[in-house]
Amino acid sequence: MKDAVIVDVVRTPAGRGKPGGALSSVHPVDLAAGALNALLERNGLESRQIDDVLMGCVSQVADQSLNIGRQAVLAAGWDESVPATTIDRQCGSSQQAAHFAAQGVMAGAYDIVIAAGVESMSRVPLGSSAHGGSVSRGVAARYPDGLVNQGVSAELIAAKWGFSRDDLDDFSAESHRRAAAAASRGDFDSQLLAVQTDDGAVEADQTIRESTTVEGLAGLGPSFRTDELAARFPEIDWKITPGNSSPLTDAASAALIMSADRAAELGLTPRARFHSFAVVGDDPLYMLTGPIPATRRILERSRLSIDDLDAYEVNEAFASVPLAWMAELGGDAEKLNPWGGAIALGHAVGASGTRLLGTLVAYLEATGGRYGLQTMCEGGGMANATIVERL
């Protein structure tokens, strides 16, 4: 079986996902096209050499409809012979795209493939693809009390694991501190692409708040409490706020993946190889606990232990998610999202998977680490996990 290697990963800055955000004027197709073209330019490739483009995107309606992966290929000016498809595994969409890309290389179906992701949450609000939908009889019969949104799931996790409001806010402030320090050192510079807008170039993440403090976060009220939900879940004391949640974000990211043999033929230097994969389903009410069984499964498959890993990128959809992961898996808190996570760096849901992959590979290179884990909670109670090995 062929080795699937990561040659390059790029991303746009994170724009605030609301009207007036730094990237809100940029069509998501054009955001994604910019990331695709950057990979070709940085690595001296022509579009005809790309076997396929696998694009993650969650809300595939309006500006993100019509197979946005293919639309991005066309907008980038690529040869019309290059195919593309769009993948929805909720927040793990572009991580799943990377899995499919790497697995295709390992199986011999691809030589060179791009896994990418995009989400413009200012232009296509989260949940847009569910408008007008209804719950099927089968799902309603199985879950007669109904499922809940992810914010309530994050509250249920905080209650089950006994996290205090201070625990959540401490974690969130630390995420901003780590991300601000990494940005100041230039740790993200090799990944970041400037995006041209009508108001000028956007070159830095808009979501990092260096001045964030626990005291400042303490003044924010809960985001998801309603009287109906409070009556249904009396165990919740409602502590998930905008400050300990990931912000709505606009962004795109992309990874250049190929066989080790093809990289050698092209004179390109692989940065890491895909070592192991896992994907799991989990309780759809708690929804965001999937990274726990996903990590256990991938550690078993890889025959590695948590102590063998030099970093773990556990997506910070809400602070309670990585905190529960740490409580169950153990490990070293210094290795958990060492350059900050989505609470500071944003969570453009379709783009987050390949964004985390790029951060993980860059961190391993900067520190000399060998193995890194990436795992993400996903809507509906799922999670992907990936282990990469730095080369």
C-alpha positions in Angstrom: 0.0 0.0 0.0 1.3 3.5 -0.9 2.1 6.1 1.7 -0.1 9.2 1.5 1.9 12.3 2.4 1.0 15.9 3.1 3.1 18.3 1.0 1.5 21.6 1.9 -1.5 23.1 3.8 -2.8 26.6 3.5 -5.6 28.7 4.9 -7.2 32.1 4.8 -7.3 34.2 7.9 -10.4 33.7 10.1 -12.9 36.4 9.5 -15.8 37.1 11.9 -18.8 35.3 10.5 -21.3 38.1 10.5 -22.2 40.9 8.2 -19.4 43.4 8.2 -16.8 40.8 9.1 -13.4 41.1 7.3 -14.2 38.4 4.8 -18.0 38.8 4.6 -17.8 40.6 1.2 -15.9 37.6 -0.4 -18.0 34.9 -2.1 -17.2 31.5 -0.5 -16.5 30.1 -3.9 -13.8 32.7 -4.3 -12.4 32.1 -0.8 -12.0 28.4 -1.7 -10.6 29.2 -5.1 -7.9 31.3 -3.6 -6.8 28.4 -1.3 -6.7 26.0 -4.3 -4.6 28.3 -6.4 -2.2 29.0 -3.6 -1.3 25.3 -3.4 -0.5 25.2 -7.1 1.6 28.3 -7.0 3.5 27.4 -3.9 4.4 23.9 -5.2 4.9 24.6 -9.0 2.0 22.5 -10.1 -0.5 22.8 -13.0 -4.2 22.1 -12.4 -4.2 19.2 -14.9 -1.9 17.3 -12.5 -4.7 17.2 -9.8 -6.7 14.0 -9.9 -9.6 15.3 -7.7 -10.6 18.1 -5.3 -12.6 17.0 -2.2 -14.2 20.0 -0.6 -15.8 20.1 2.9 -18.8 22.4 3.4 -21.7 22.1 5.8 -24.4 24.5 4.7 -24.6 23.6 1.0 -27.3 26.1 0.0 -27.4 29.6 -1.5 -23.8 30.8 -2.1 -22.5 27.4 -1.1 -24.7 25.3 -3.3 -24.2 23.6 -6.7 -21.3 21.5 -5.5 -19.1 24.3 -4.2 -16.0 22.2 -4.7 -16.6 22.2 -8.5 -17.5 25.8 -8.5 -14.2 26.7 -6.7 -12.2 24.7 -9.3 -13.9 26.7 -12.1 -13.6 30.0 -10.3 -9.9 29.3 -9.8 -9.5 29.1 -13.6 -8.4 25.5 -13.5 -8.6 23.1 -16.4 -12.1 21.9 -16.9 -10.9 18.3 -16.8 -10.3 18.6 -13.0 -13.3 17.1 -11.1 -14.4 18.0 -7.6 -17.0 17.0 -5.0 -18.4 18.4 -1.8 -18.6 16.5 1.5 -20.8 17.1 4.5 -19.8 15.4 7.7 -20.8 18.4 9.7 -17.9 20.1 11.5 -15.5 17.3 10.4 -16.3 17.8 6.7 -12.8 18.8 5.5 -11.1 16.3 7.9 -13.3 13.7 6.2 -12.2 15.1 2.9 -8.5 14.6 4.0 -9.4 11.0 5.0 -10.9 10.2 1.7 -8.1 11.9 -0.2 -5.4 10.0 1.7 -7.3 6.7 1.5 -7.6 7.2 -2.3 -3.9 7.7 -2.6 -3.1 4.7 -0.4 -5.4 2.5 -2.5 -3.8 3.7 -5.8 -6.9 5.6 -7.0 -5.1 9.0 -6.8 -1.6 10.3 -7.4 -2.3 13.9 -6.4 -5.4 15.1 -4.7 -6.5 18.2 -2.7 -8.6 18.1 0.4 -10.1 21.4 1.2 -12.9 23.1 3.1 -14.9 26.4 3.1 -17.6 28.1 5.1 -18.9 31.7 4.9 -21.0 31.8 8.0 -21.7 35.5 7.4 -23.3 34.9 4.0 -24.8 31.4 4.7 -25.7 31.2 8.3 -25.2 28.0 10.2 -28.4 25.9 9.9 -29.5 27.3 6.6 -29.5 23.9 5.0 -32.1 22.8 7.6 -34.7 25.5 6.8 -38.0 24.0 5.8 -37.0 20.5 6.9 -38.9 18.3 9.2 -38.0 15.4 11.5 -38.7 11.9 10.0 -41.1 9.6 11.7 -38.3 7.1 12.4 -36.1 9.6 14.1 -39.1 11.0 16.1 -40.0 7.5 17.2 -36.5 6.8 18.3 -36.0 10.1 20.1 -39.5 11.1 21.3 -38.2 13.9 23.5 -36.4 15.4 20.6 -32.7 16.1 20.0 -31.1 19.5 20.8 -28.7 22.0 19.3 -25.0 21.8 19.8 -25.0 24.5 22.5 -27.3 22.5 24.7 -25.2 19.4 24.1 -22.2 21.4 25.3 -24.2 22.3 28.4 -25.0 18.6 29.0 -21.4 17.7 28.8 -20.4 20.5 31.2 -23.0 19.2 33.6 -22.1 15.5 33.3 -18.4 16.1 33.8 -18.9 18.7 36.5 -17.1 21.6 34.8 -17.6 25.0 36.5 -18.1 28.3 34.7 -14.5 29.1 35.8 -13.2 25.9 34.3 -14.8 26.8 30.9 -13.7 30.5 31.0 -10.2 29.6 32.2 -9.8 27.3 29.2 -11.1 29.9 26.8 -8.9 32.6 28.0 -5.9 30.3 27.7 -6.9 29.5 24.1 -6.7 33.2 23.2 -3.4 33.6 25.1 -1.8 30.7 23.2 -3.2 31.8 19.8 -2.0 35.4 20.4 1.4 34.2 21.4 1.6 31.9 18.3 0.5 34.7 16.0 3.1 37.1 17.5 5.9 34.5 17.0 4.8 34.1 13.3 3.8 30.4 13.8 0.9 30.7 11.4 2.7 32.7 8.8 3.6 29.8 6.6 0.0 28.7 6.3 -1.8 32.1 6.0 -2.9 33.5 2.7 -3.7 37.2 2.3 -7.3 37.7 0.9 -8.0 40.8 -1.2 -11.3 42.5 -0.4 -12.8 45.8 -1.5 -11.5 47.3 1.7 -7.9 46.0 1.3 -6.0 42.9 2.1 -6.9 40.7 5.1 -3.7 39.1 6.4 -4.4 38.1 10.0 -7.0 36.3 12.0 -9.8 38.5 13.1 -11.0 36.2 15.9 -8.0 36.2 18.3 -8.5 38.6 21.2 -5.2 38.9 23.1 -6.9 41.0 25.8 -9.3 38.2 26.8 -9.4 37.6 30.6 -11.4 35.3 32.8 -12.8 38.4 34.5 -14.0 39.7 31.2 -15.6 36.4 30.2 -17.4 36.2 33.5 -19.6 39.1 32.5 -21.2 37.2 29.6 -24.6 35.5 29.9 -25.5 32.0 28.8 -26.4 31.6 25.1 -28.7 28.7 24.9 -31.1 28.7 27.9 -34.8 28.9 27.4 -37.6 28.2 29.9 -38.6 25.1 28.0 -35.1 23.7 27.9 -34.5 24.6 31.6 -37.6 22.6 32.5 -36.4 19.6 30.4 -32.9 19.6 31.7 -32.9 20.6 35.4 -29.4 19.3 35.8 -28.0 22.1 33.6 -27.0 25.4 35.3 -26.4 27.1 32.0 -22.8 28.3 31.6 -22.1 28.1 27.9 -21.6 31.7 26.7 -20.2 33.4 23.5 -16.9 33.6 25.3 -16.4 29.9 25.9 -17.8 28.9 22.5 -16.1 29.1 19.1 -17.2 32.2 17.1 -19.0 32.1 13.8 -16.3 32.3 11.2 -15.6 32.8 7.5 -12.6 30.9 6.1 -11.2 28.4 3.6 -8.3 25.9 3.9 -6.7 23.3 1.7 -4.2 20.5 1.9 -2.0 19.1 -0.9 -1.9 15.3 -0.6 -0.1 12.8 -2.8 1.7 9.5 -2.9 5.3 9.6 -1.6 6.5 8.2 -4.9 4.8 11.1 -6.8 6.2 13.7 -4.5 9.7 12.3 -5.1 9.2 12.4 -8.9 8.1 16.0 -8.7 11.0 17.0 -6.4 8.6 18.0 -3.6 9.4 17.4 0.1 6.6 15.7 2.1 6.0 17.3 5.5 4.1 14.4 7.1 2.4 11.1 6.3 -1.0 9.8 7.3 -0.5 7.1 9.9 -4.0 6.1 11.1 -7.7 7.0 10.6 -10.9 6.5 12.6 -14.5 7.7 12.4 -17.2 6.9 14.9 -20.8 7.6 15.8 -21.9 8.5 19.4 -24.9 9.6 21.4 -26.7 12.2 19.3 -28.1 14.0 22.4 -24.7 14.7 23.9 -23.5 14.9 20.3 -20.1 16.4 20.9 -18.5 13.5 22.9 -17.5 11.6 19.8 -13.8 12.6 20.0 -13.5 10.4 23.1 -14.4 7.0 21.5 -12.8 8.2 18.2 -9.5 8.7 20.0 -9.7 5.3 21.8 -10.4 3.6 18.5 -7.5 5.2 16.6 -5.1 4.6 19.5 -6.0 0.9 19.4 -5.7 0.7 15.6 -2.4 2.6 15.5 -0.9 0.7 18.5 0.2 4.0 19.9 -0.6 5.3 23.4 -1.5 8.8 24.4 2.0 9.3 25.7 3.4 8.6 22.2 1.6 11.6 20.8 3.5 15.0 20.8 0.4 17.1 20.2 -3.4 16.7 20.1 -5.7 19.1 18.2 -9.1 18.6 19.7 -11.5 21.1 18.1 -12.8 23.7 20.5 -16.4 23.9 19.3 -17.1 24.7 23.0 -14.7 24.6 25.9 -16.5 21.7 27.5 -15.6 19.4 24.5 -11.7 19.3 24.9 -12.1 19.4 28.7 -14.2 16.3 28.6 -11.7 14.7 26.2 -8.9 15.4 28.6 -10.8 14.1 31.6 -11.4 10.8 29.8 -8.1 10.3 27.9 -5.6 12.0 30.2 -2.5 13.2 28.6 -0.5 16.5 28.9 -2.5 19.7 29.0 0.4 21.5 27.4 0.1 19.3 24.3 -3.7 20.1 23.9 -4.2 22.7 21.2 -0.7 24.3 22.0 -1.2 27.2 19.6 -4.8 27.8 20.7 -7.9 26.4 19.2 -11.2 27.3 17.6 -12.4 29.5 20.5 -9.6 31.9 19.4 -8.9 30.9 15.9 -12.5 30.5 14.7 -14.6 27.6 13.5 -15.6 28.0 9.9 -17.2 24.6 10.1 -16.5 23.2 6.6 -13.0 24.5 6.7 -11.9 23.6 10.2 -10.7 20.1 9.5 -7.9 21.0 7.1 -7.2 24.1 9.2 -6.5 21.9 12.2 -4.4 19.6 10.0 -2.2 22.5 8.9 -1.8 23.7 12.5 -0.9 20.3 13.7 1.7 19.6 11.0 3.3 23.1 11.5 3.5 22.5 15.3 5.2 19.2 14.9 7.7 20.8 12.6 8.4 23.7 14.9 8.9 21.4 18.0 10.5 18.4 16.4 7.5 16.2 17.4 6.8 12.9 15.6 3.1 12.0 16.1 0.1 14.2 16.2 -3.6 13.5 16.7 -6.5 15.5 15.3 -10.1 14.9 16.3 -13.3 16.8 15.9 -16.8 16.6 17.3 -19.5 16.6 14.6 -23.3 17.3 14.4 -25.5 14.3 14.9 -23.0 12.6 17.3 -20.0 11.7 15.3 -16.2 12.3 15.2 -13.2 11.8 13.0 -9.7 11.1 14.3 -6.5 11.3 12.4 -2.9 10.5 13.4 -0.1 12.0 11.3 3.6 11.4 11.5 6.1 14.2 10.8 8.7 13.3 8.1 
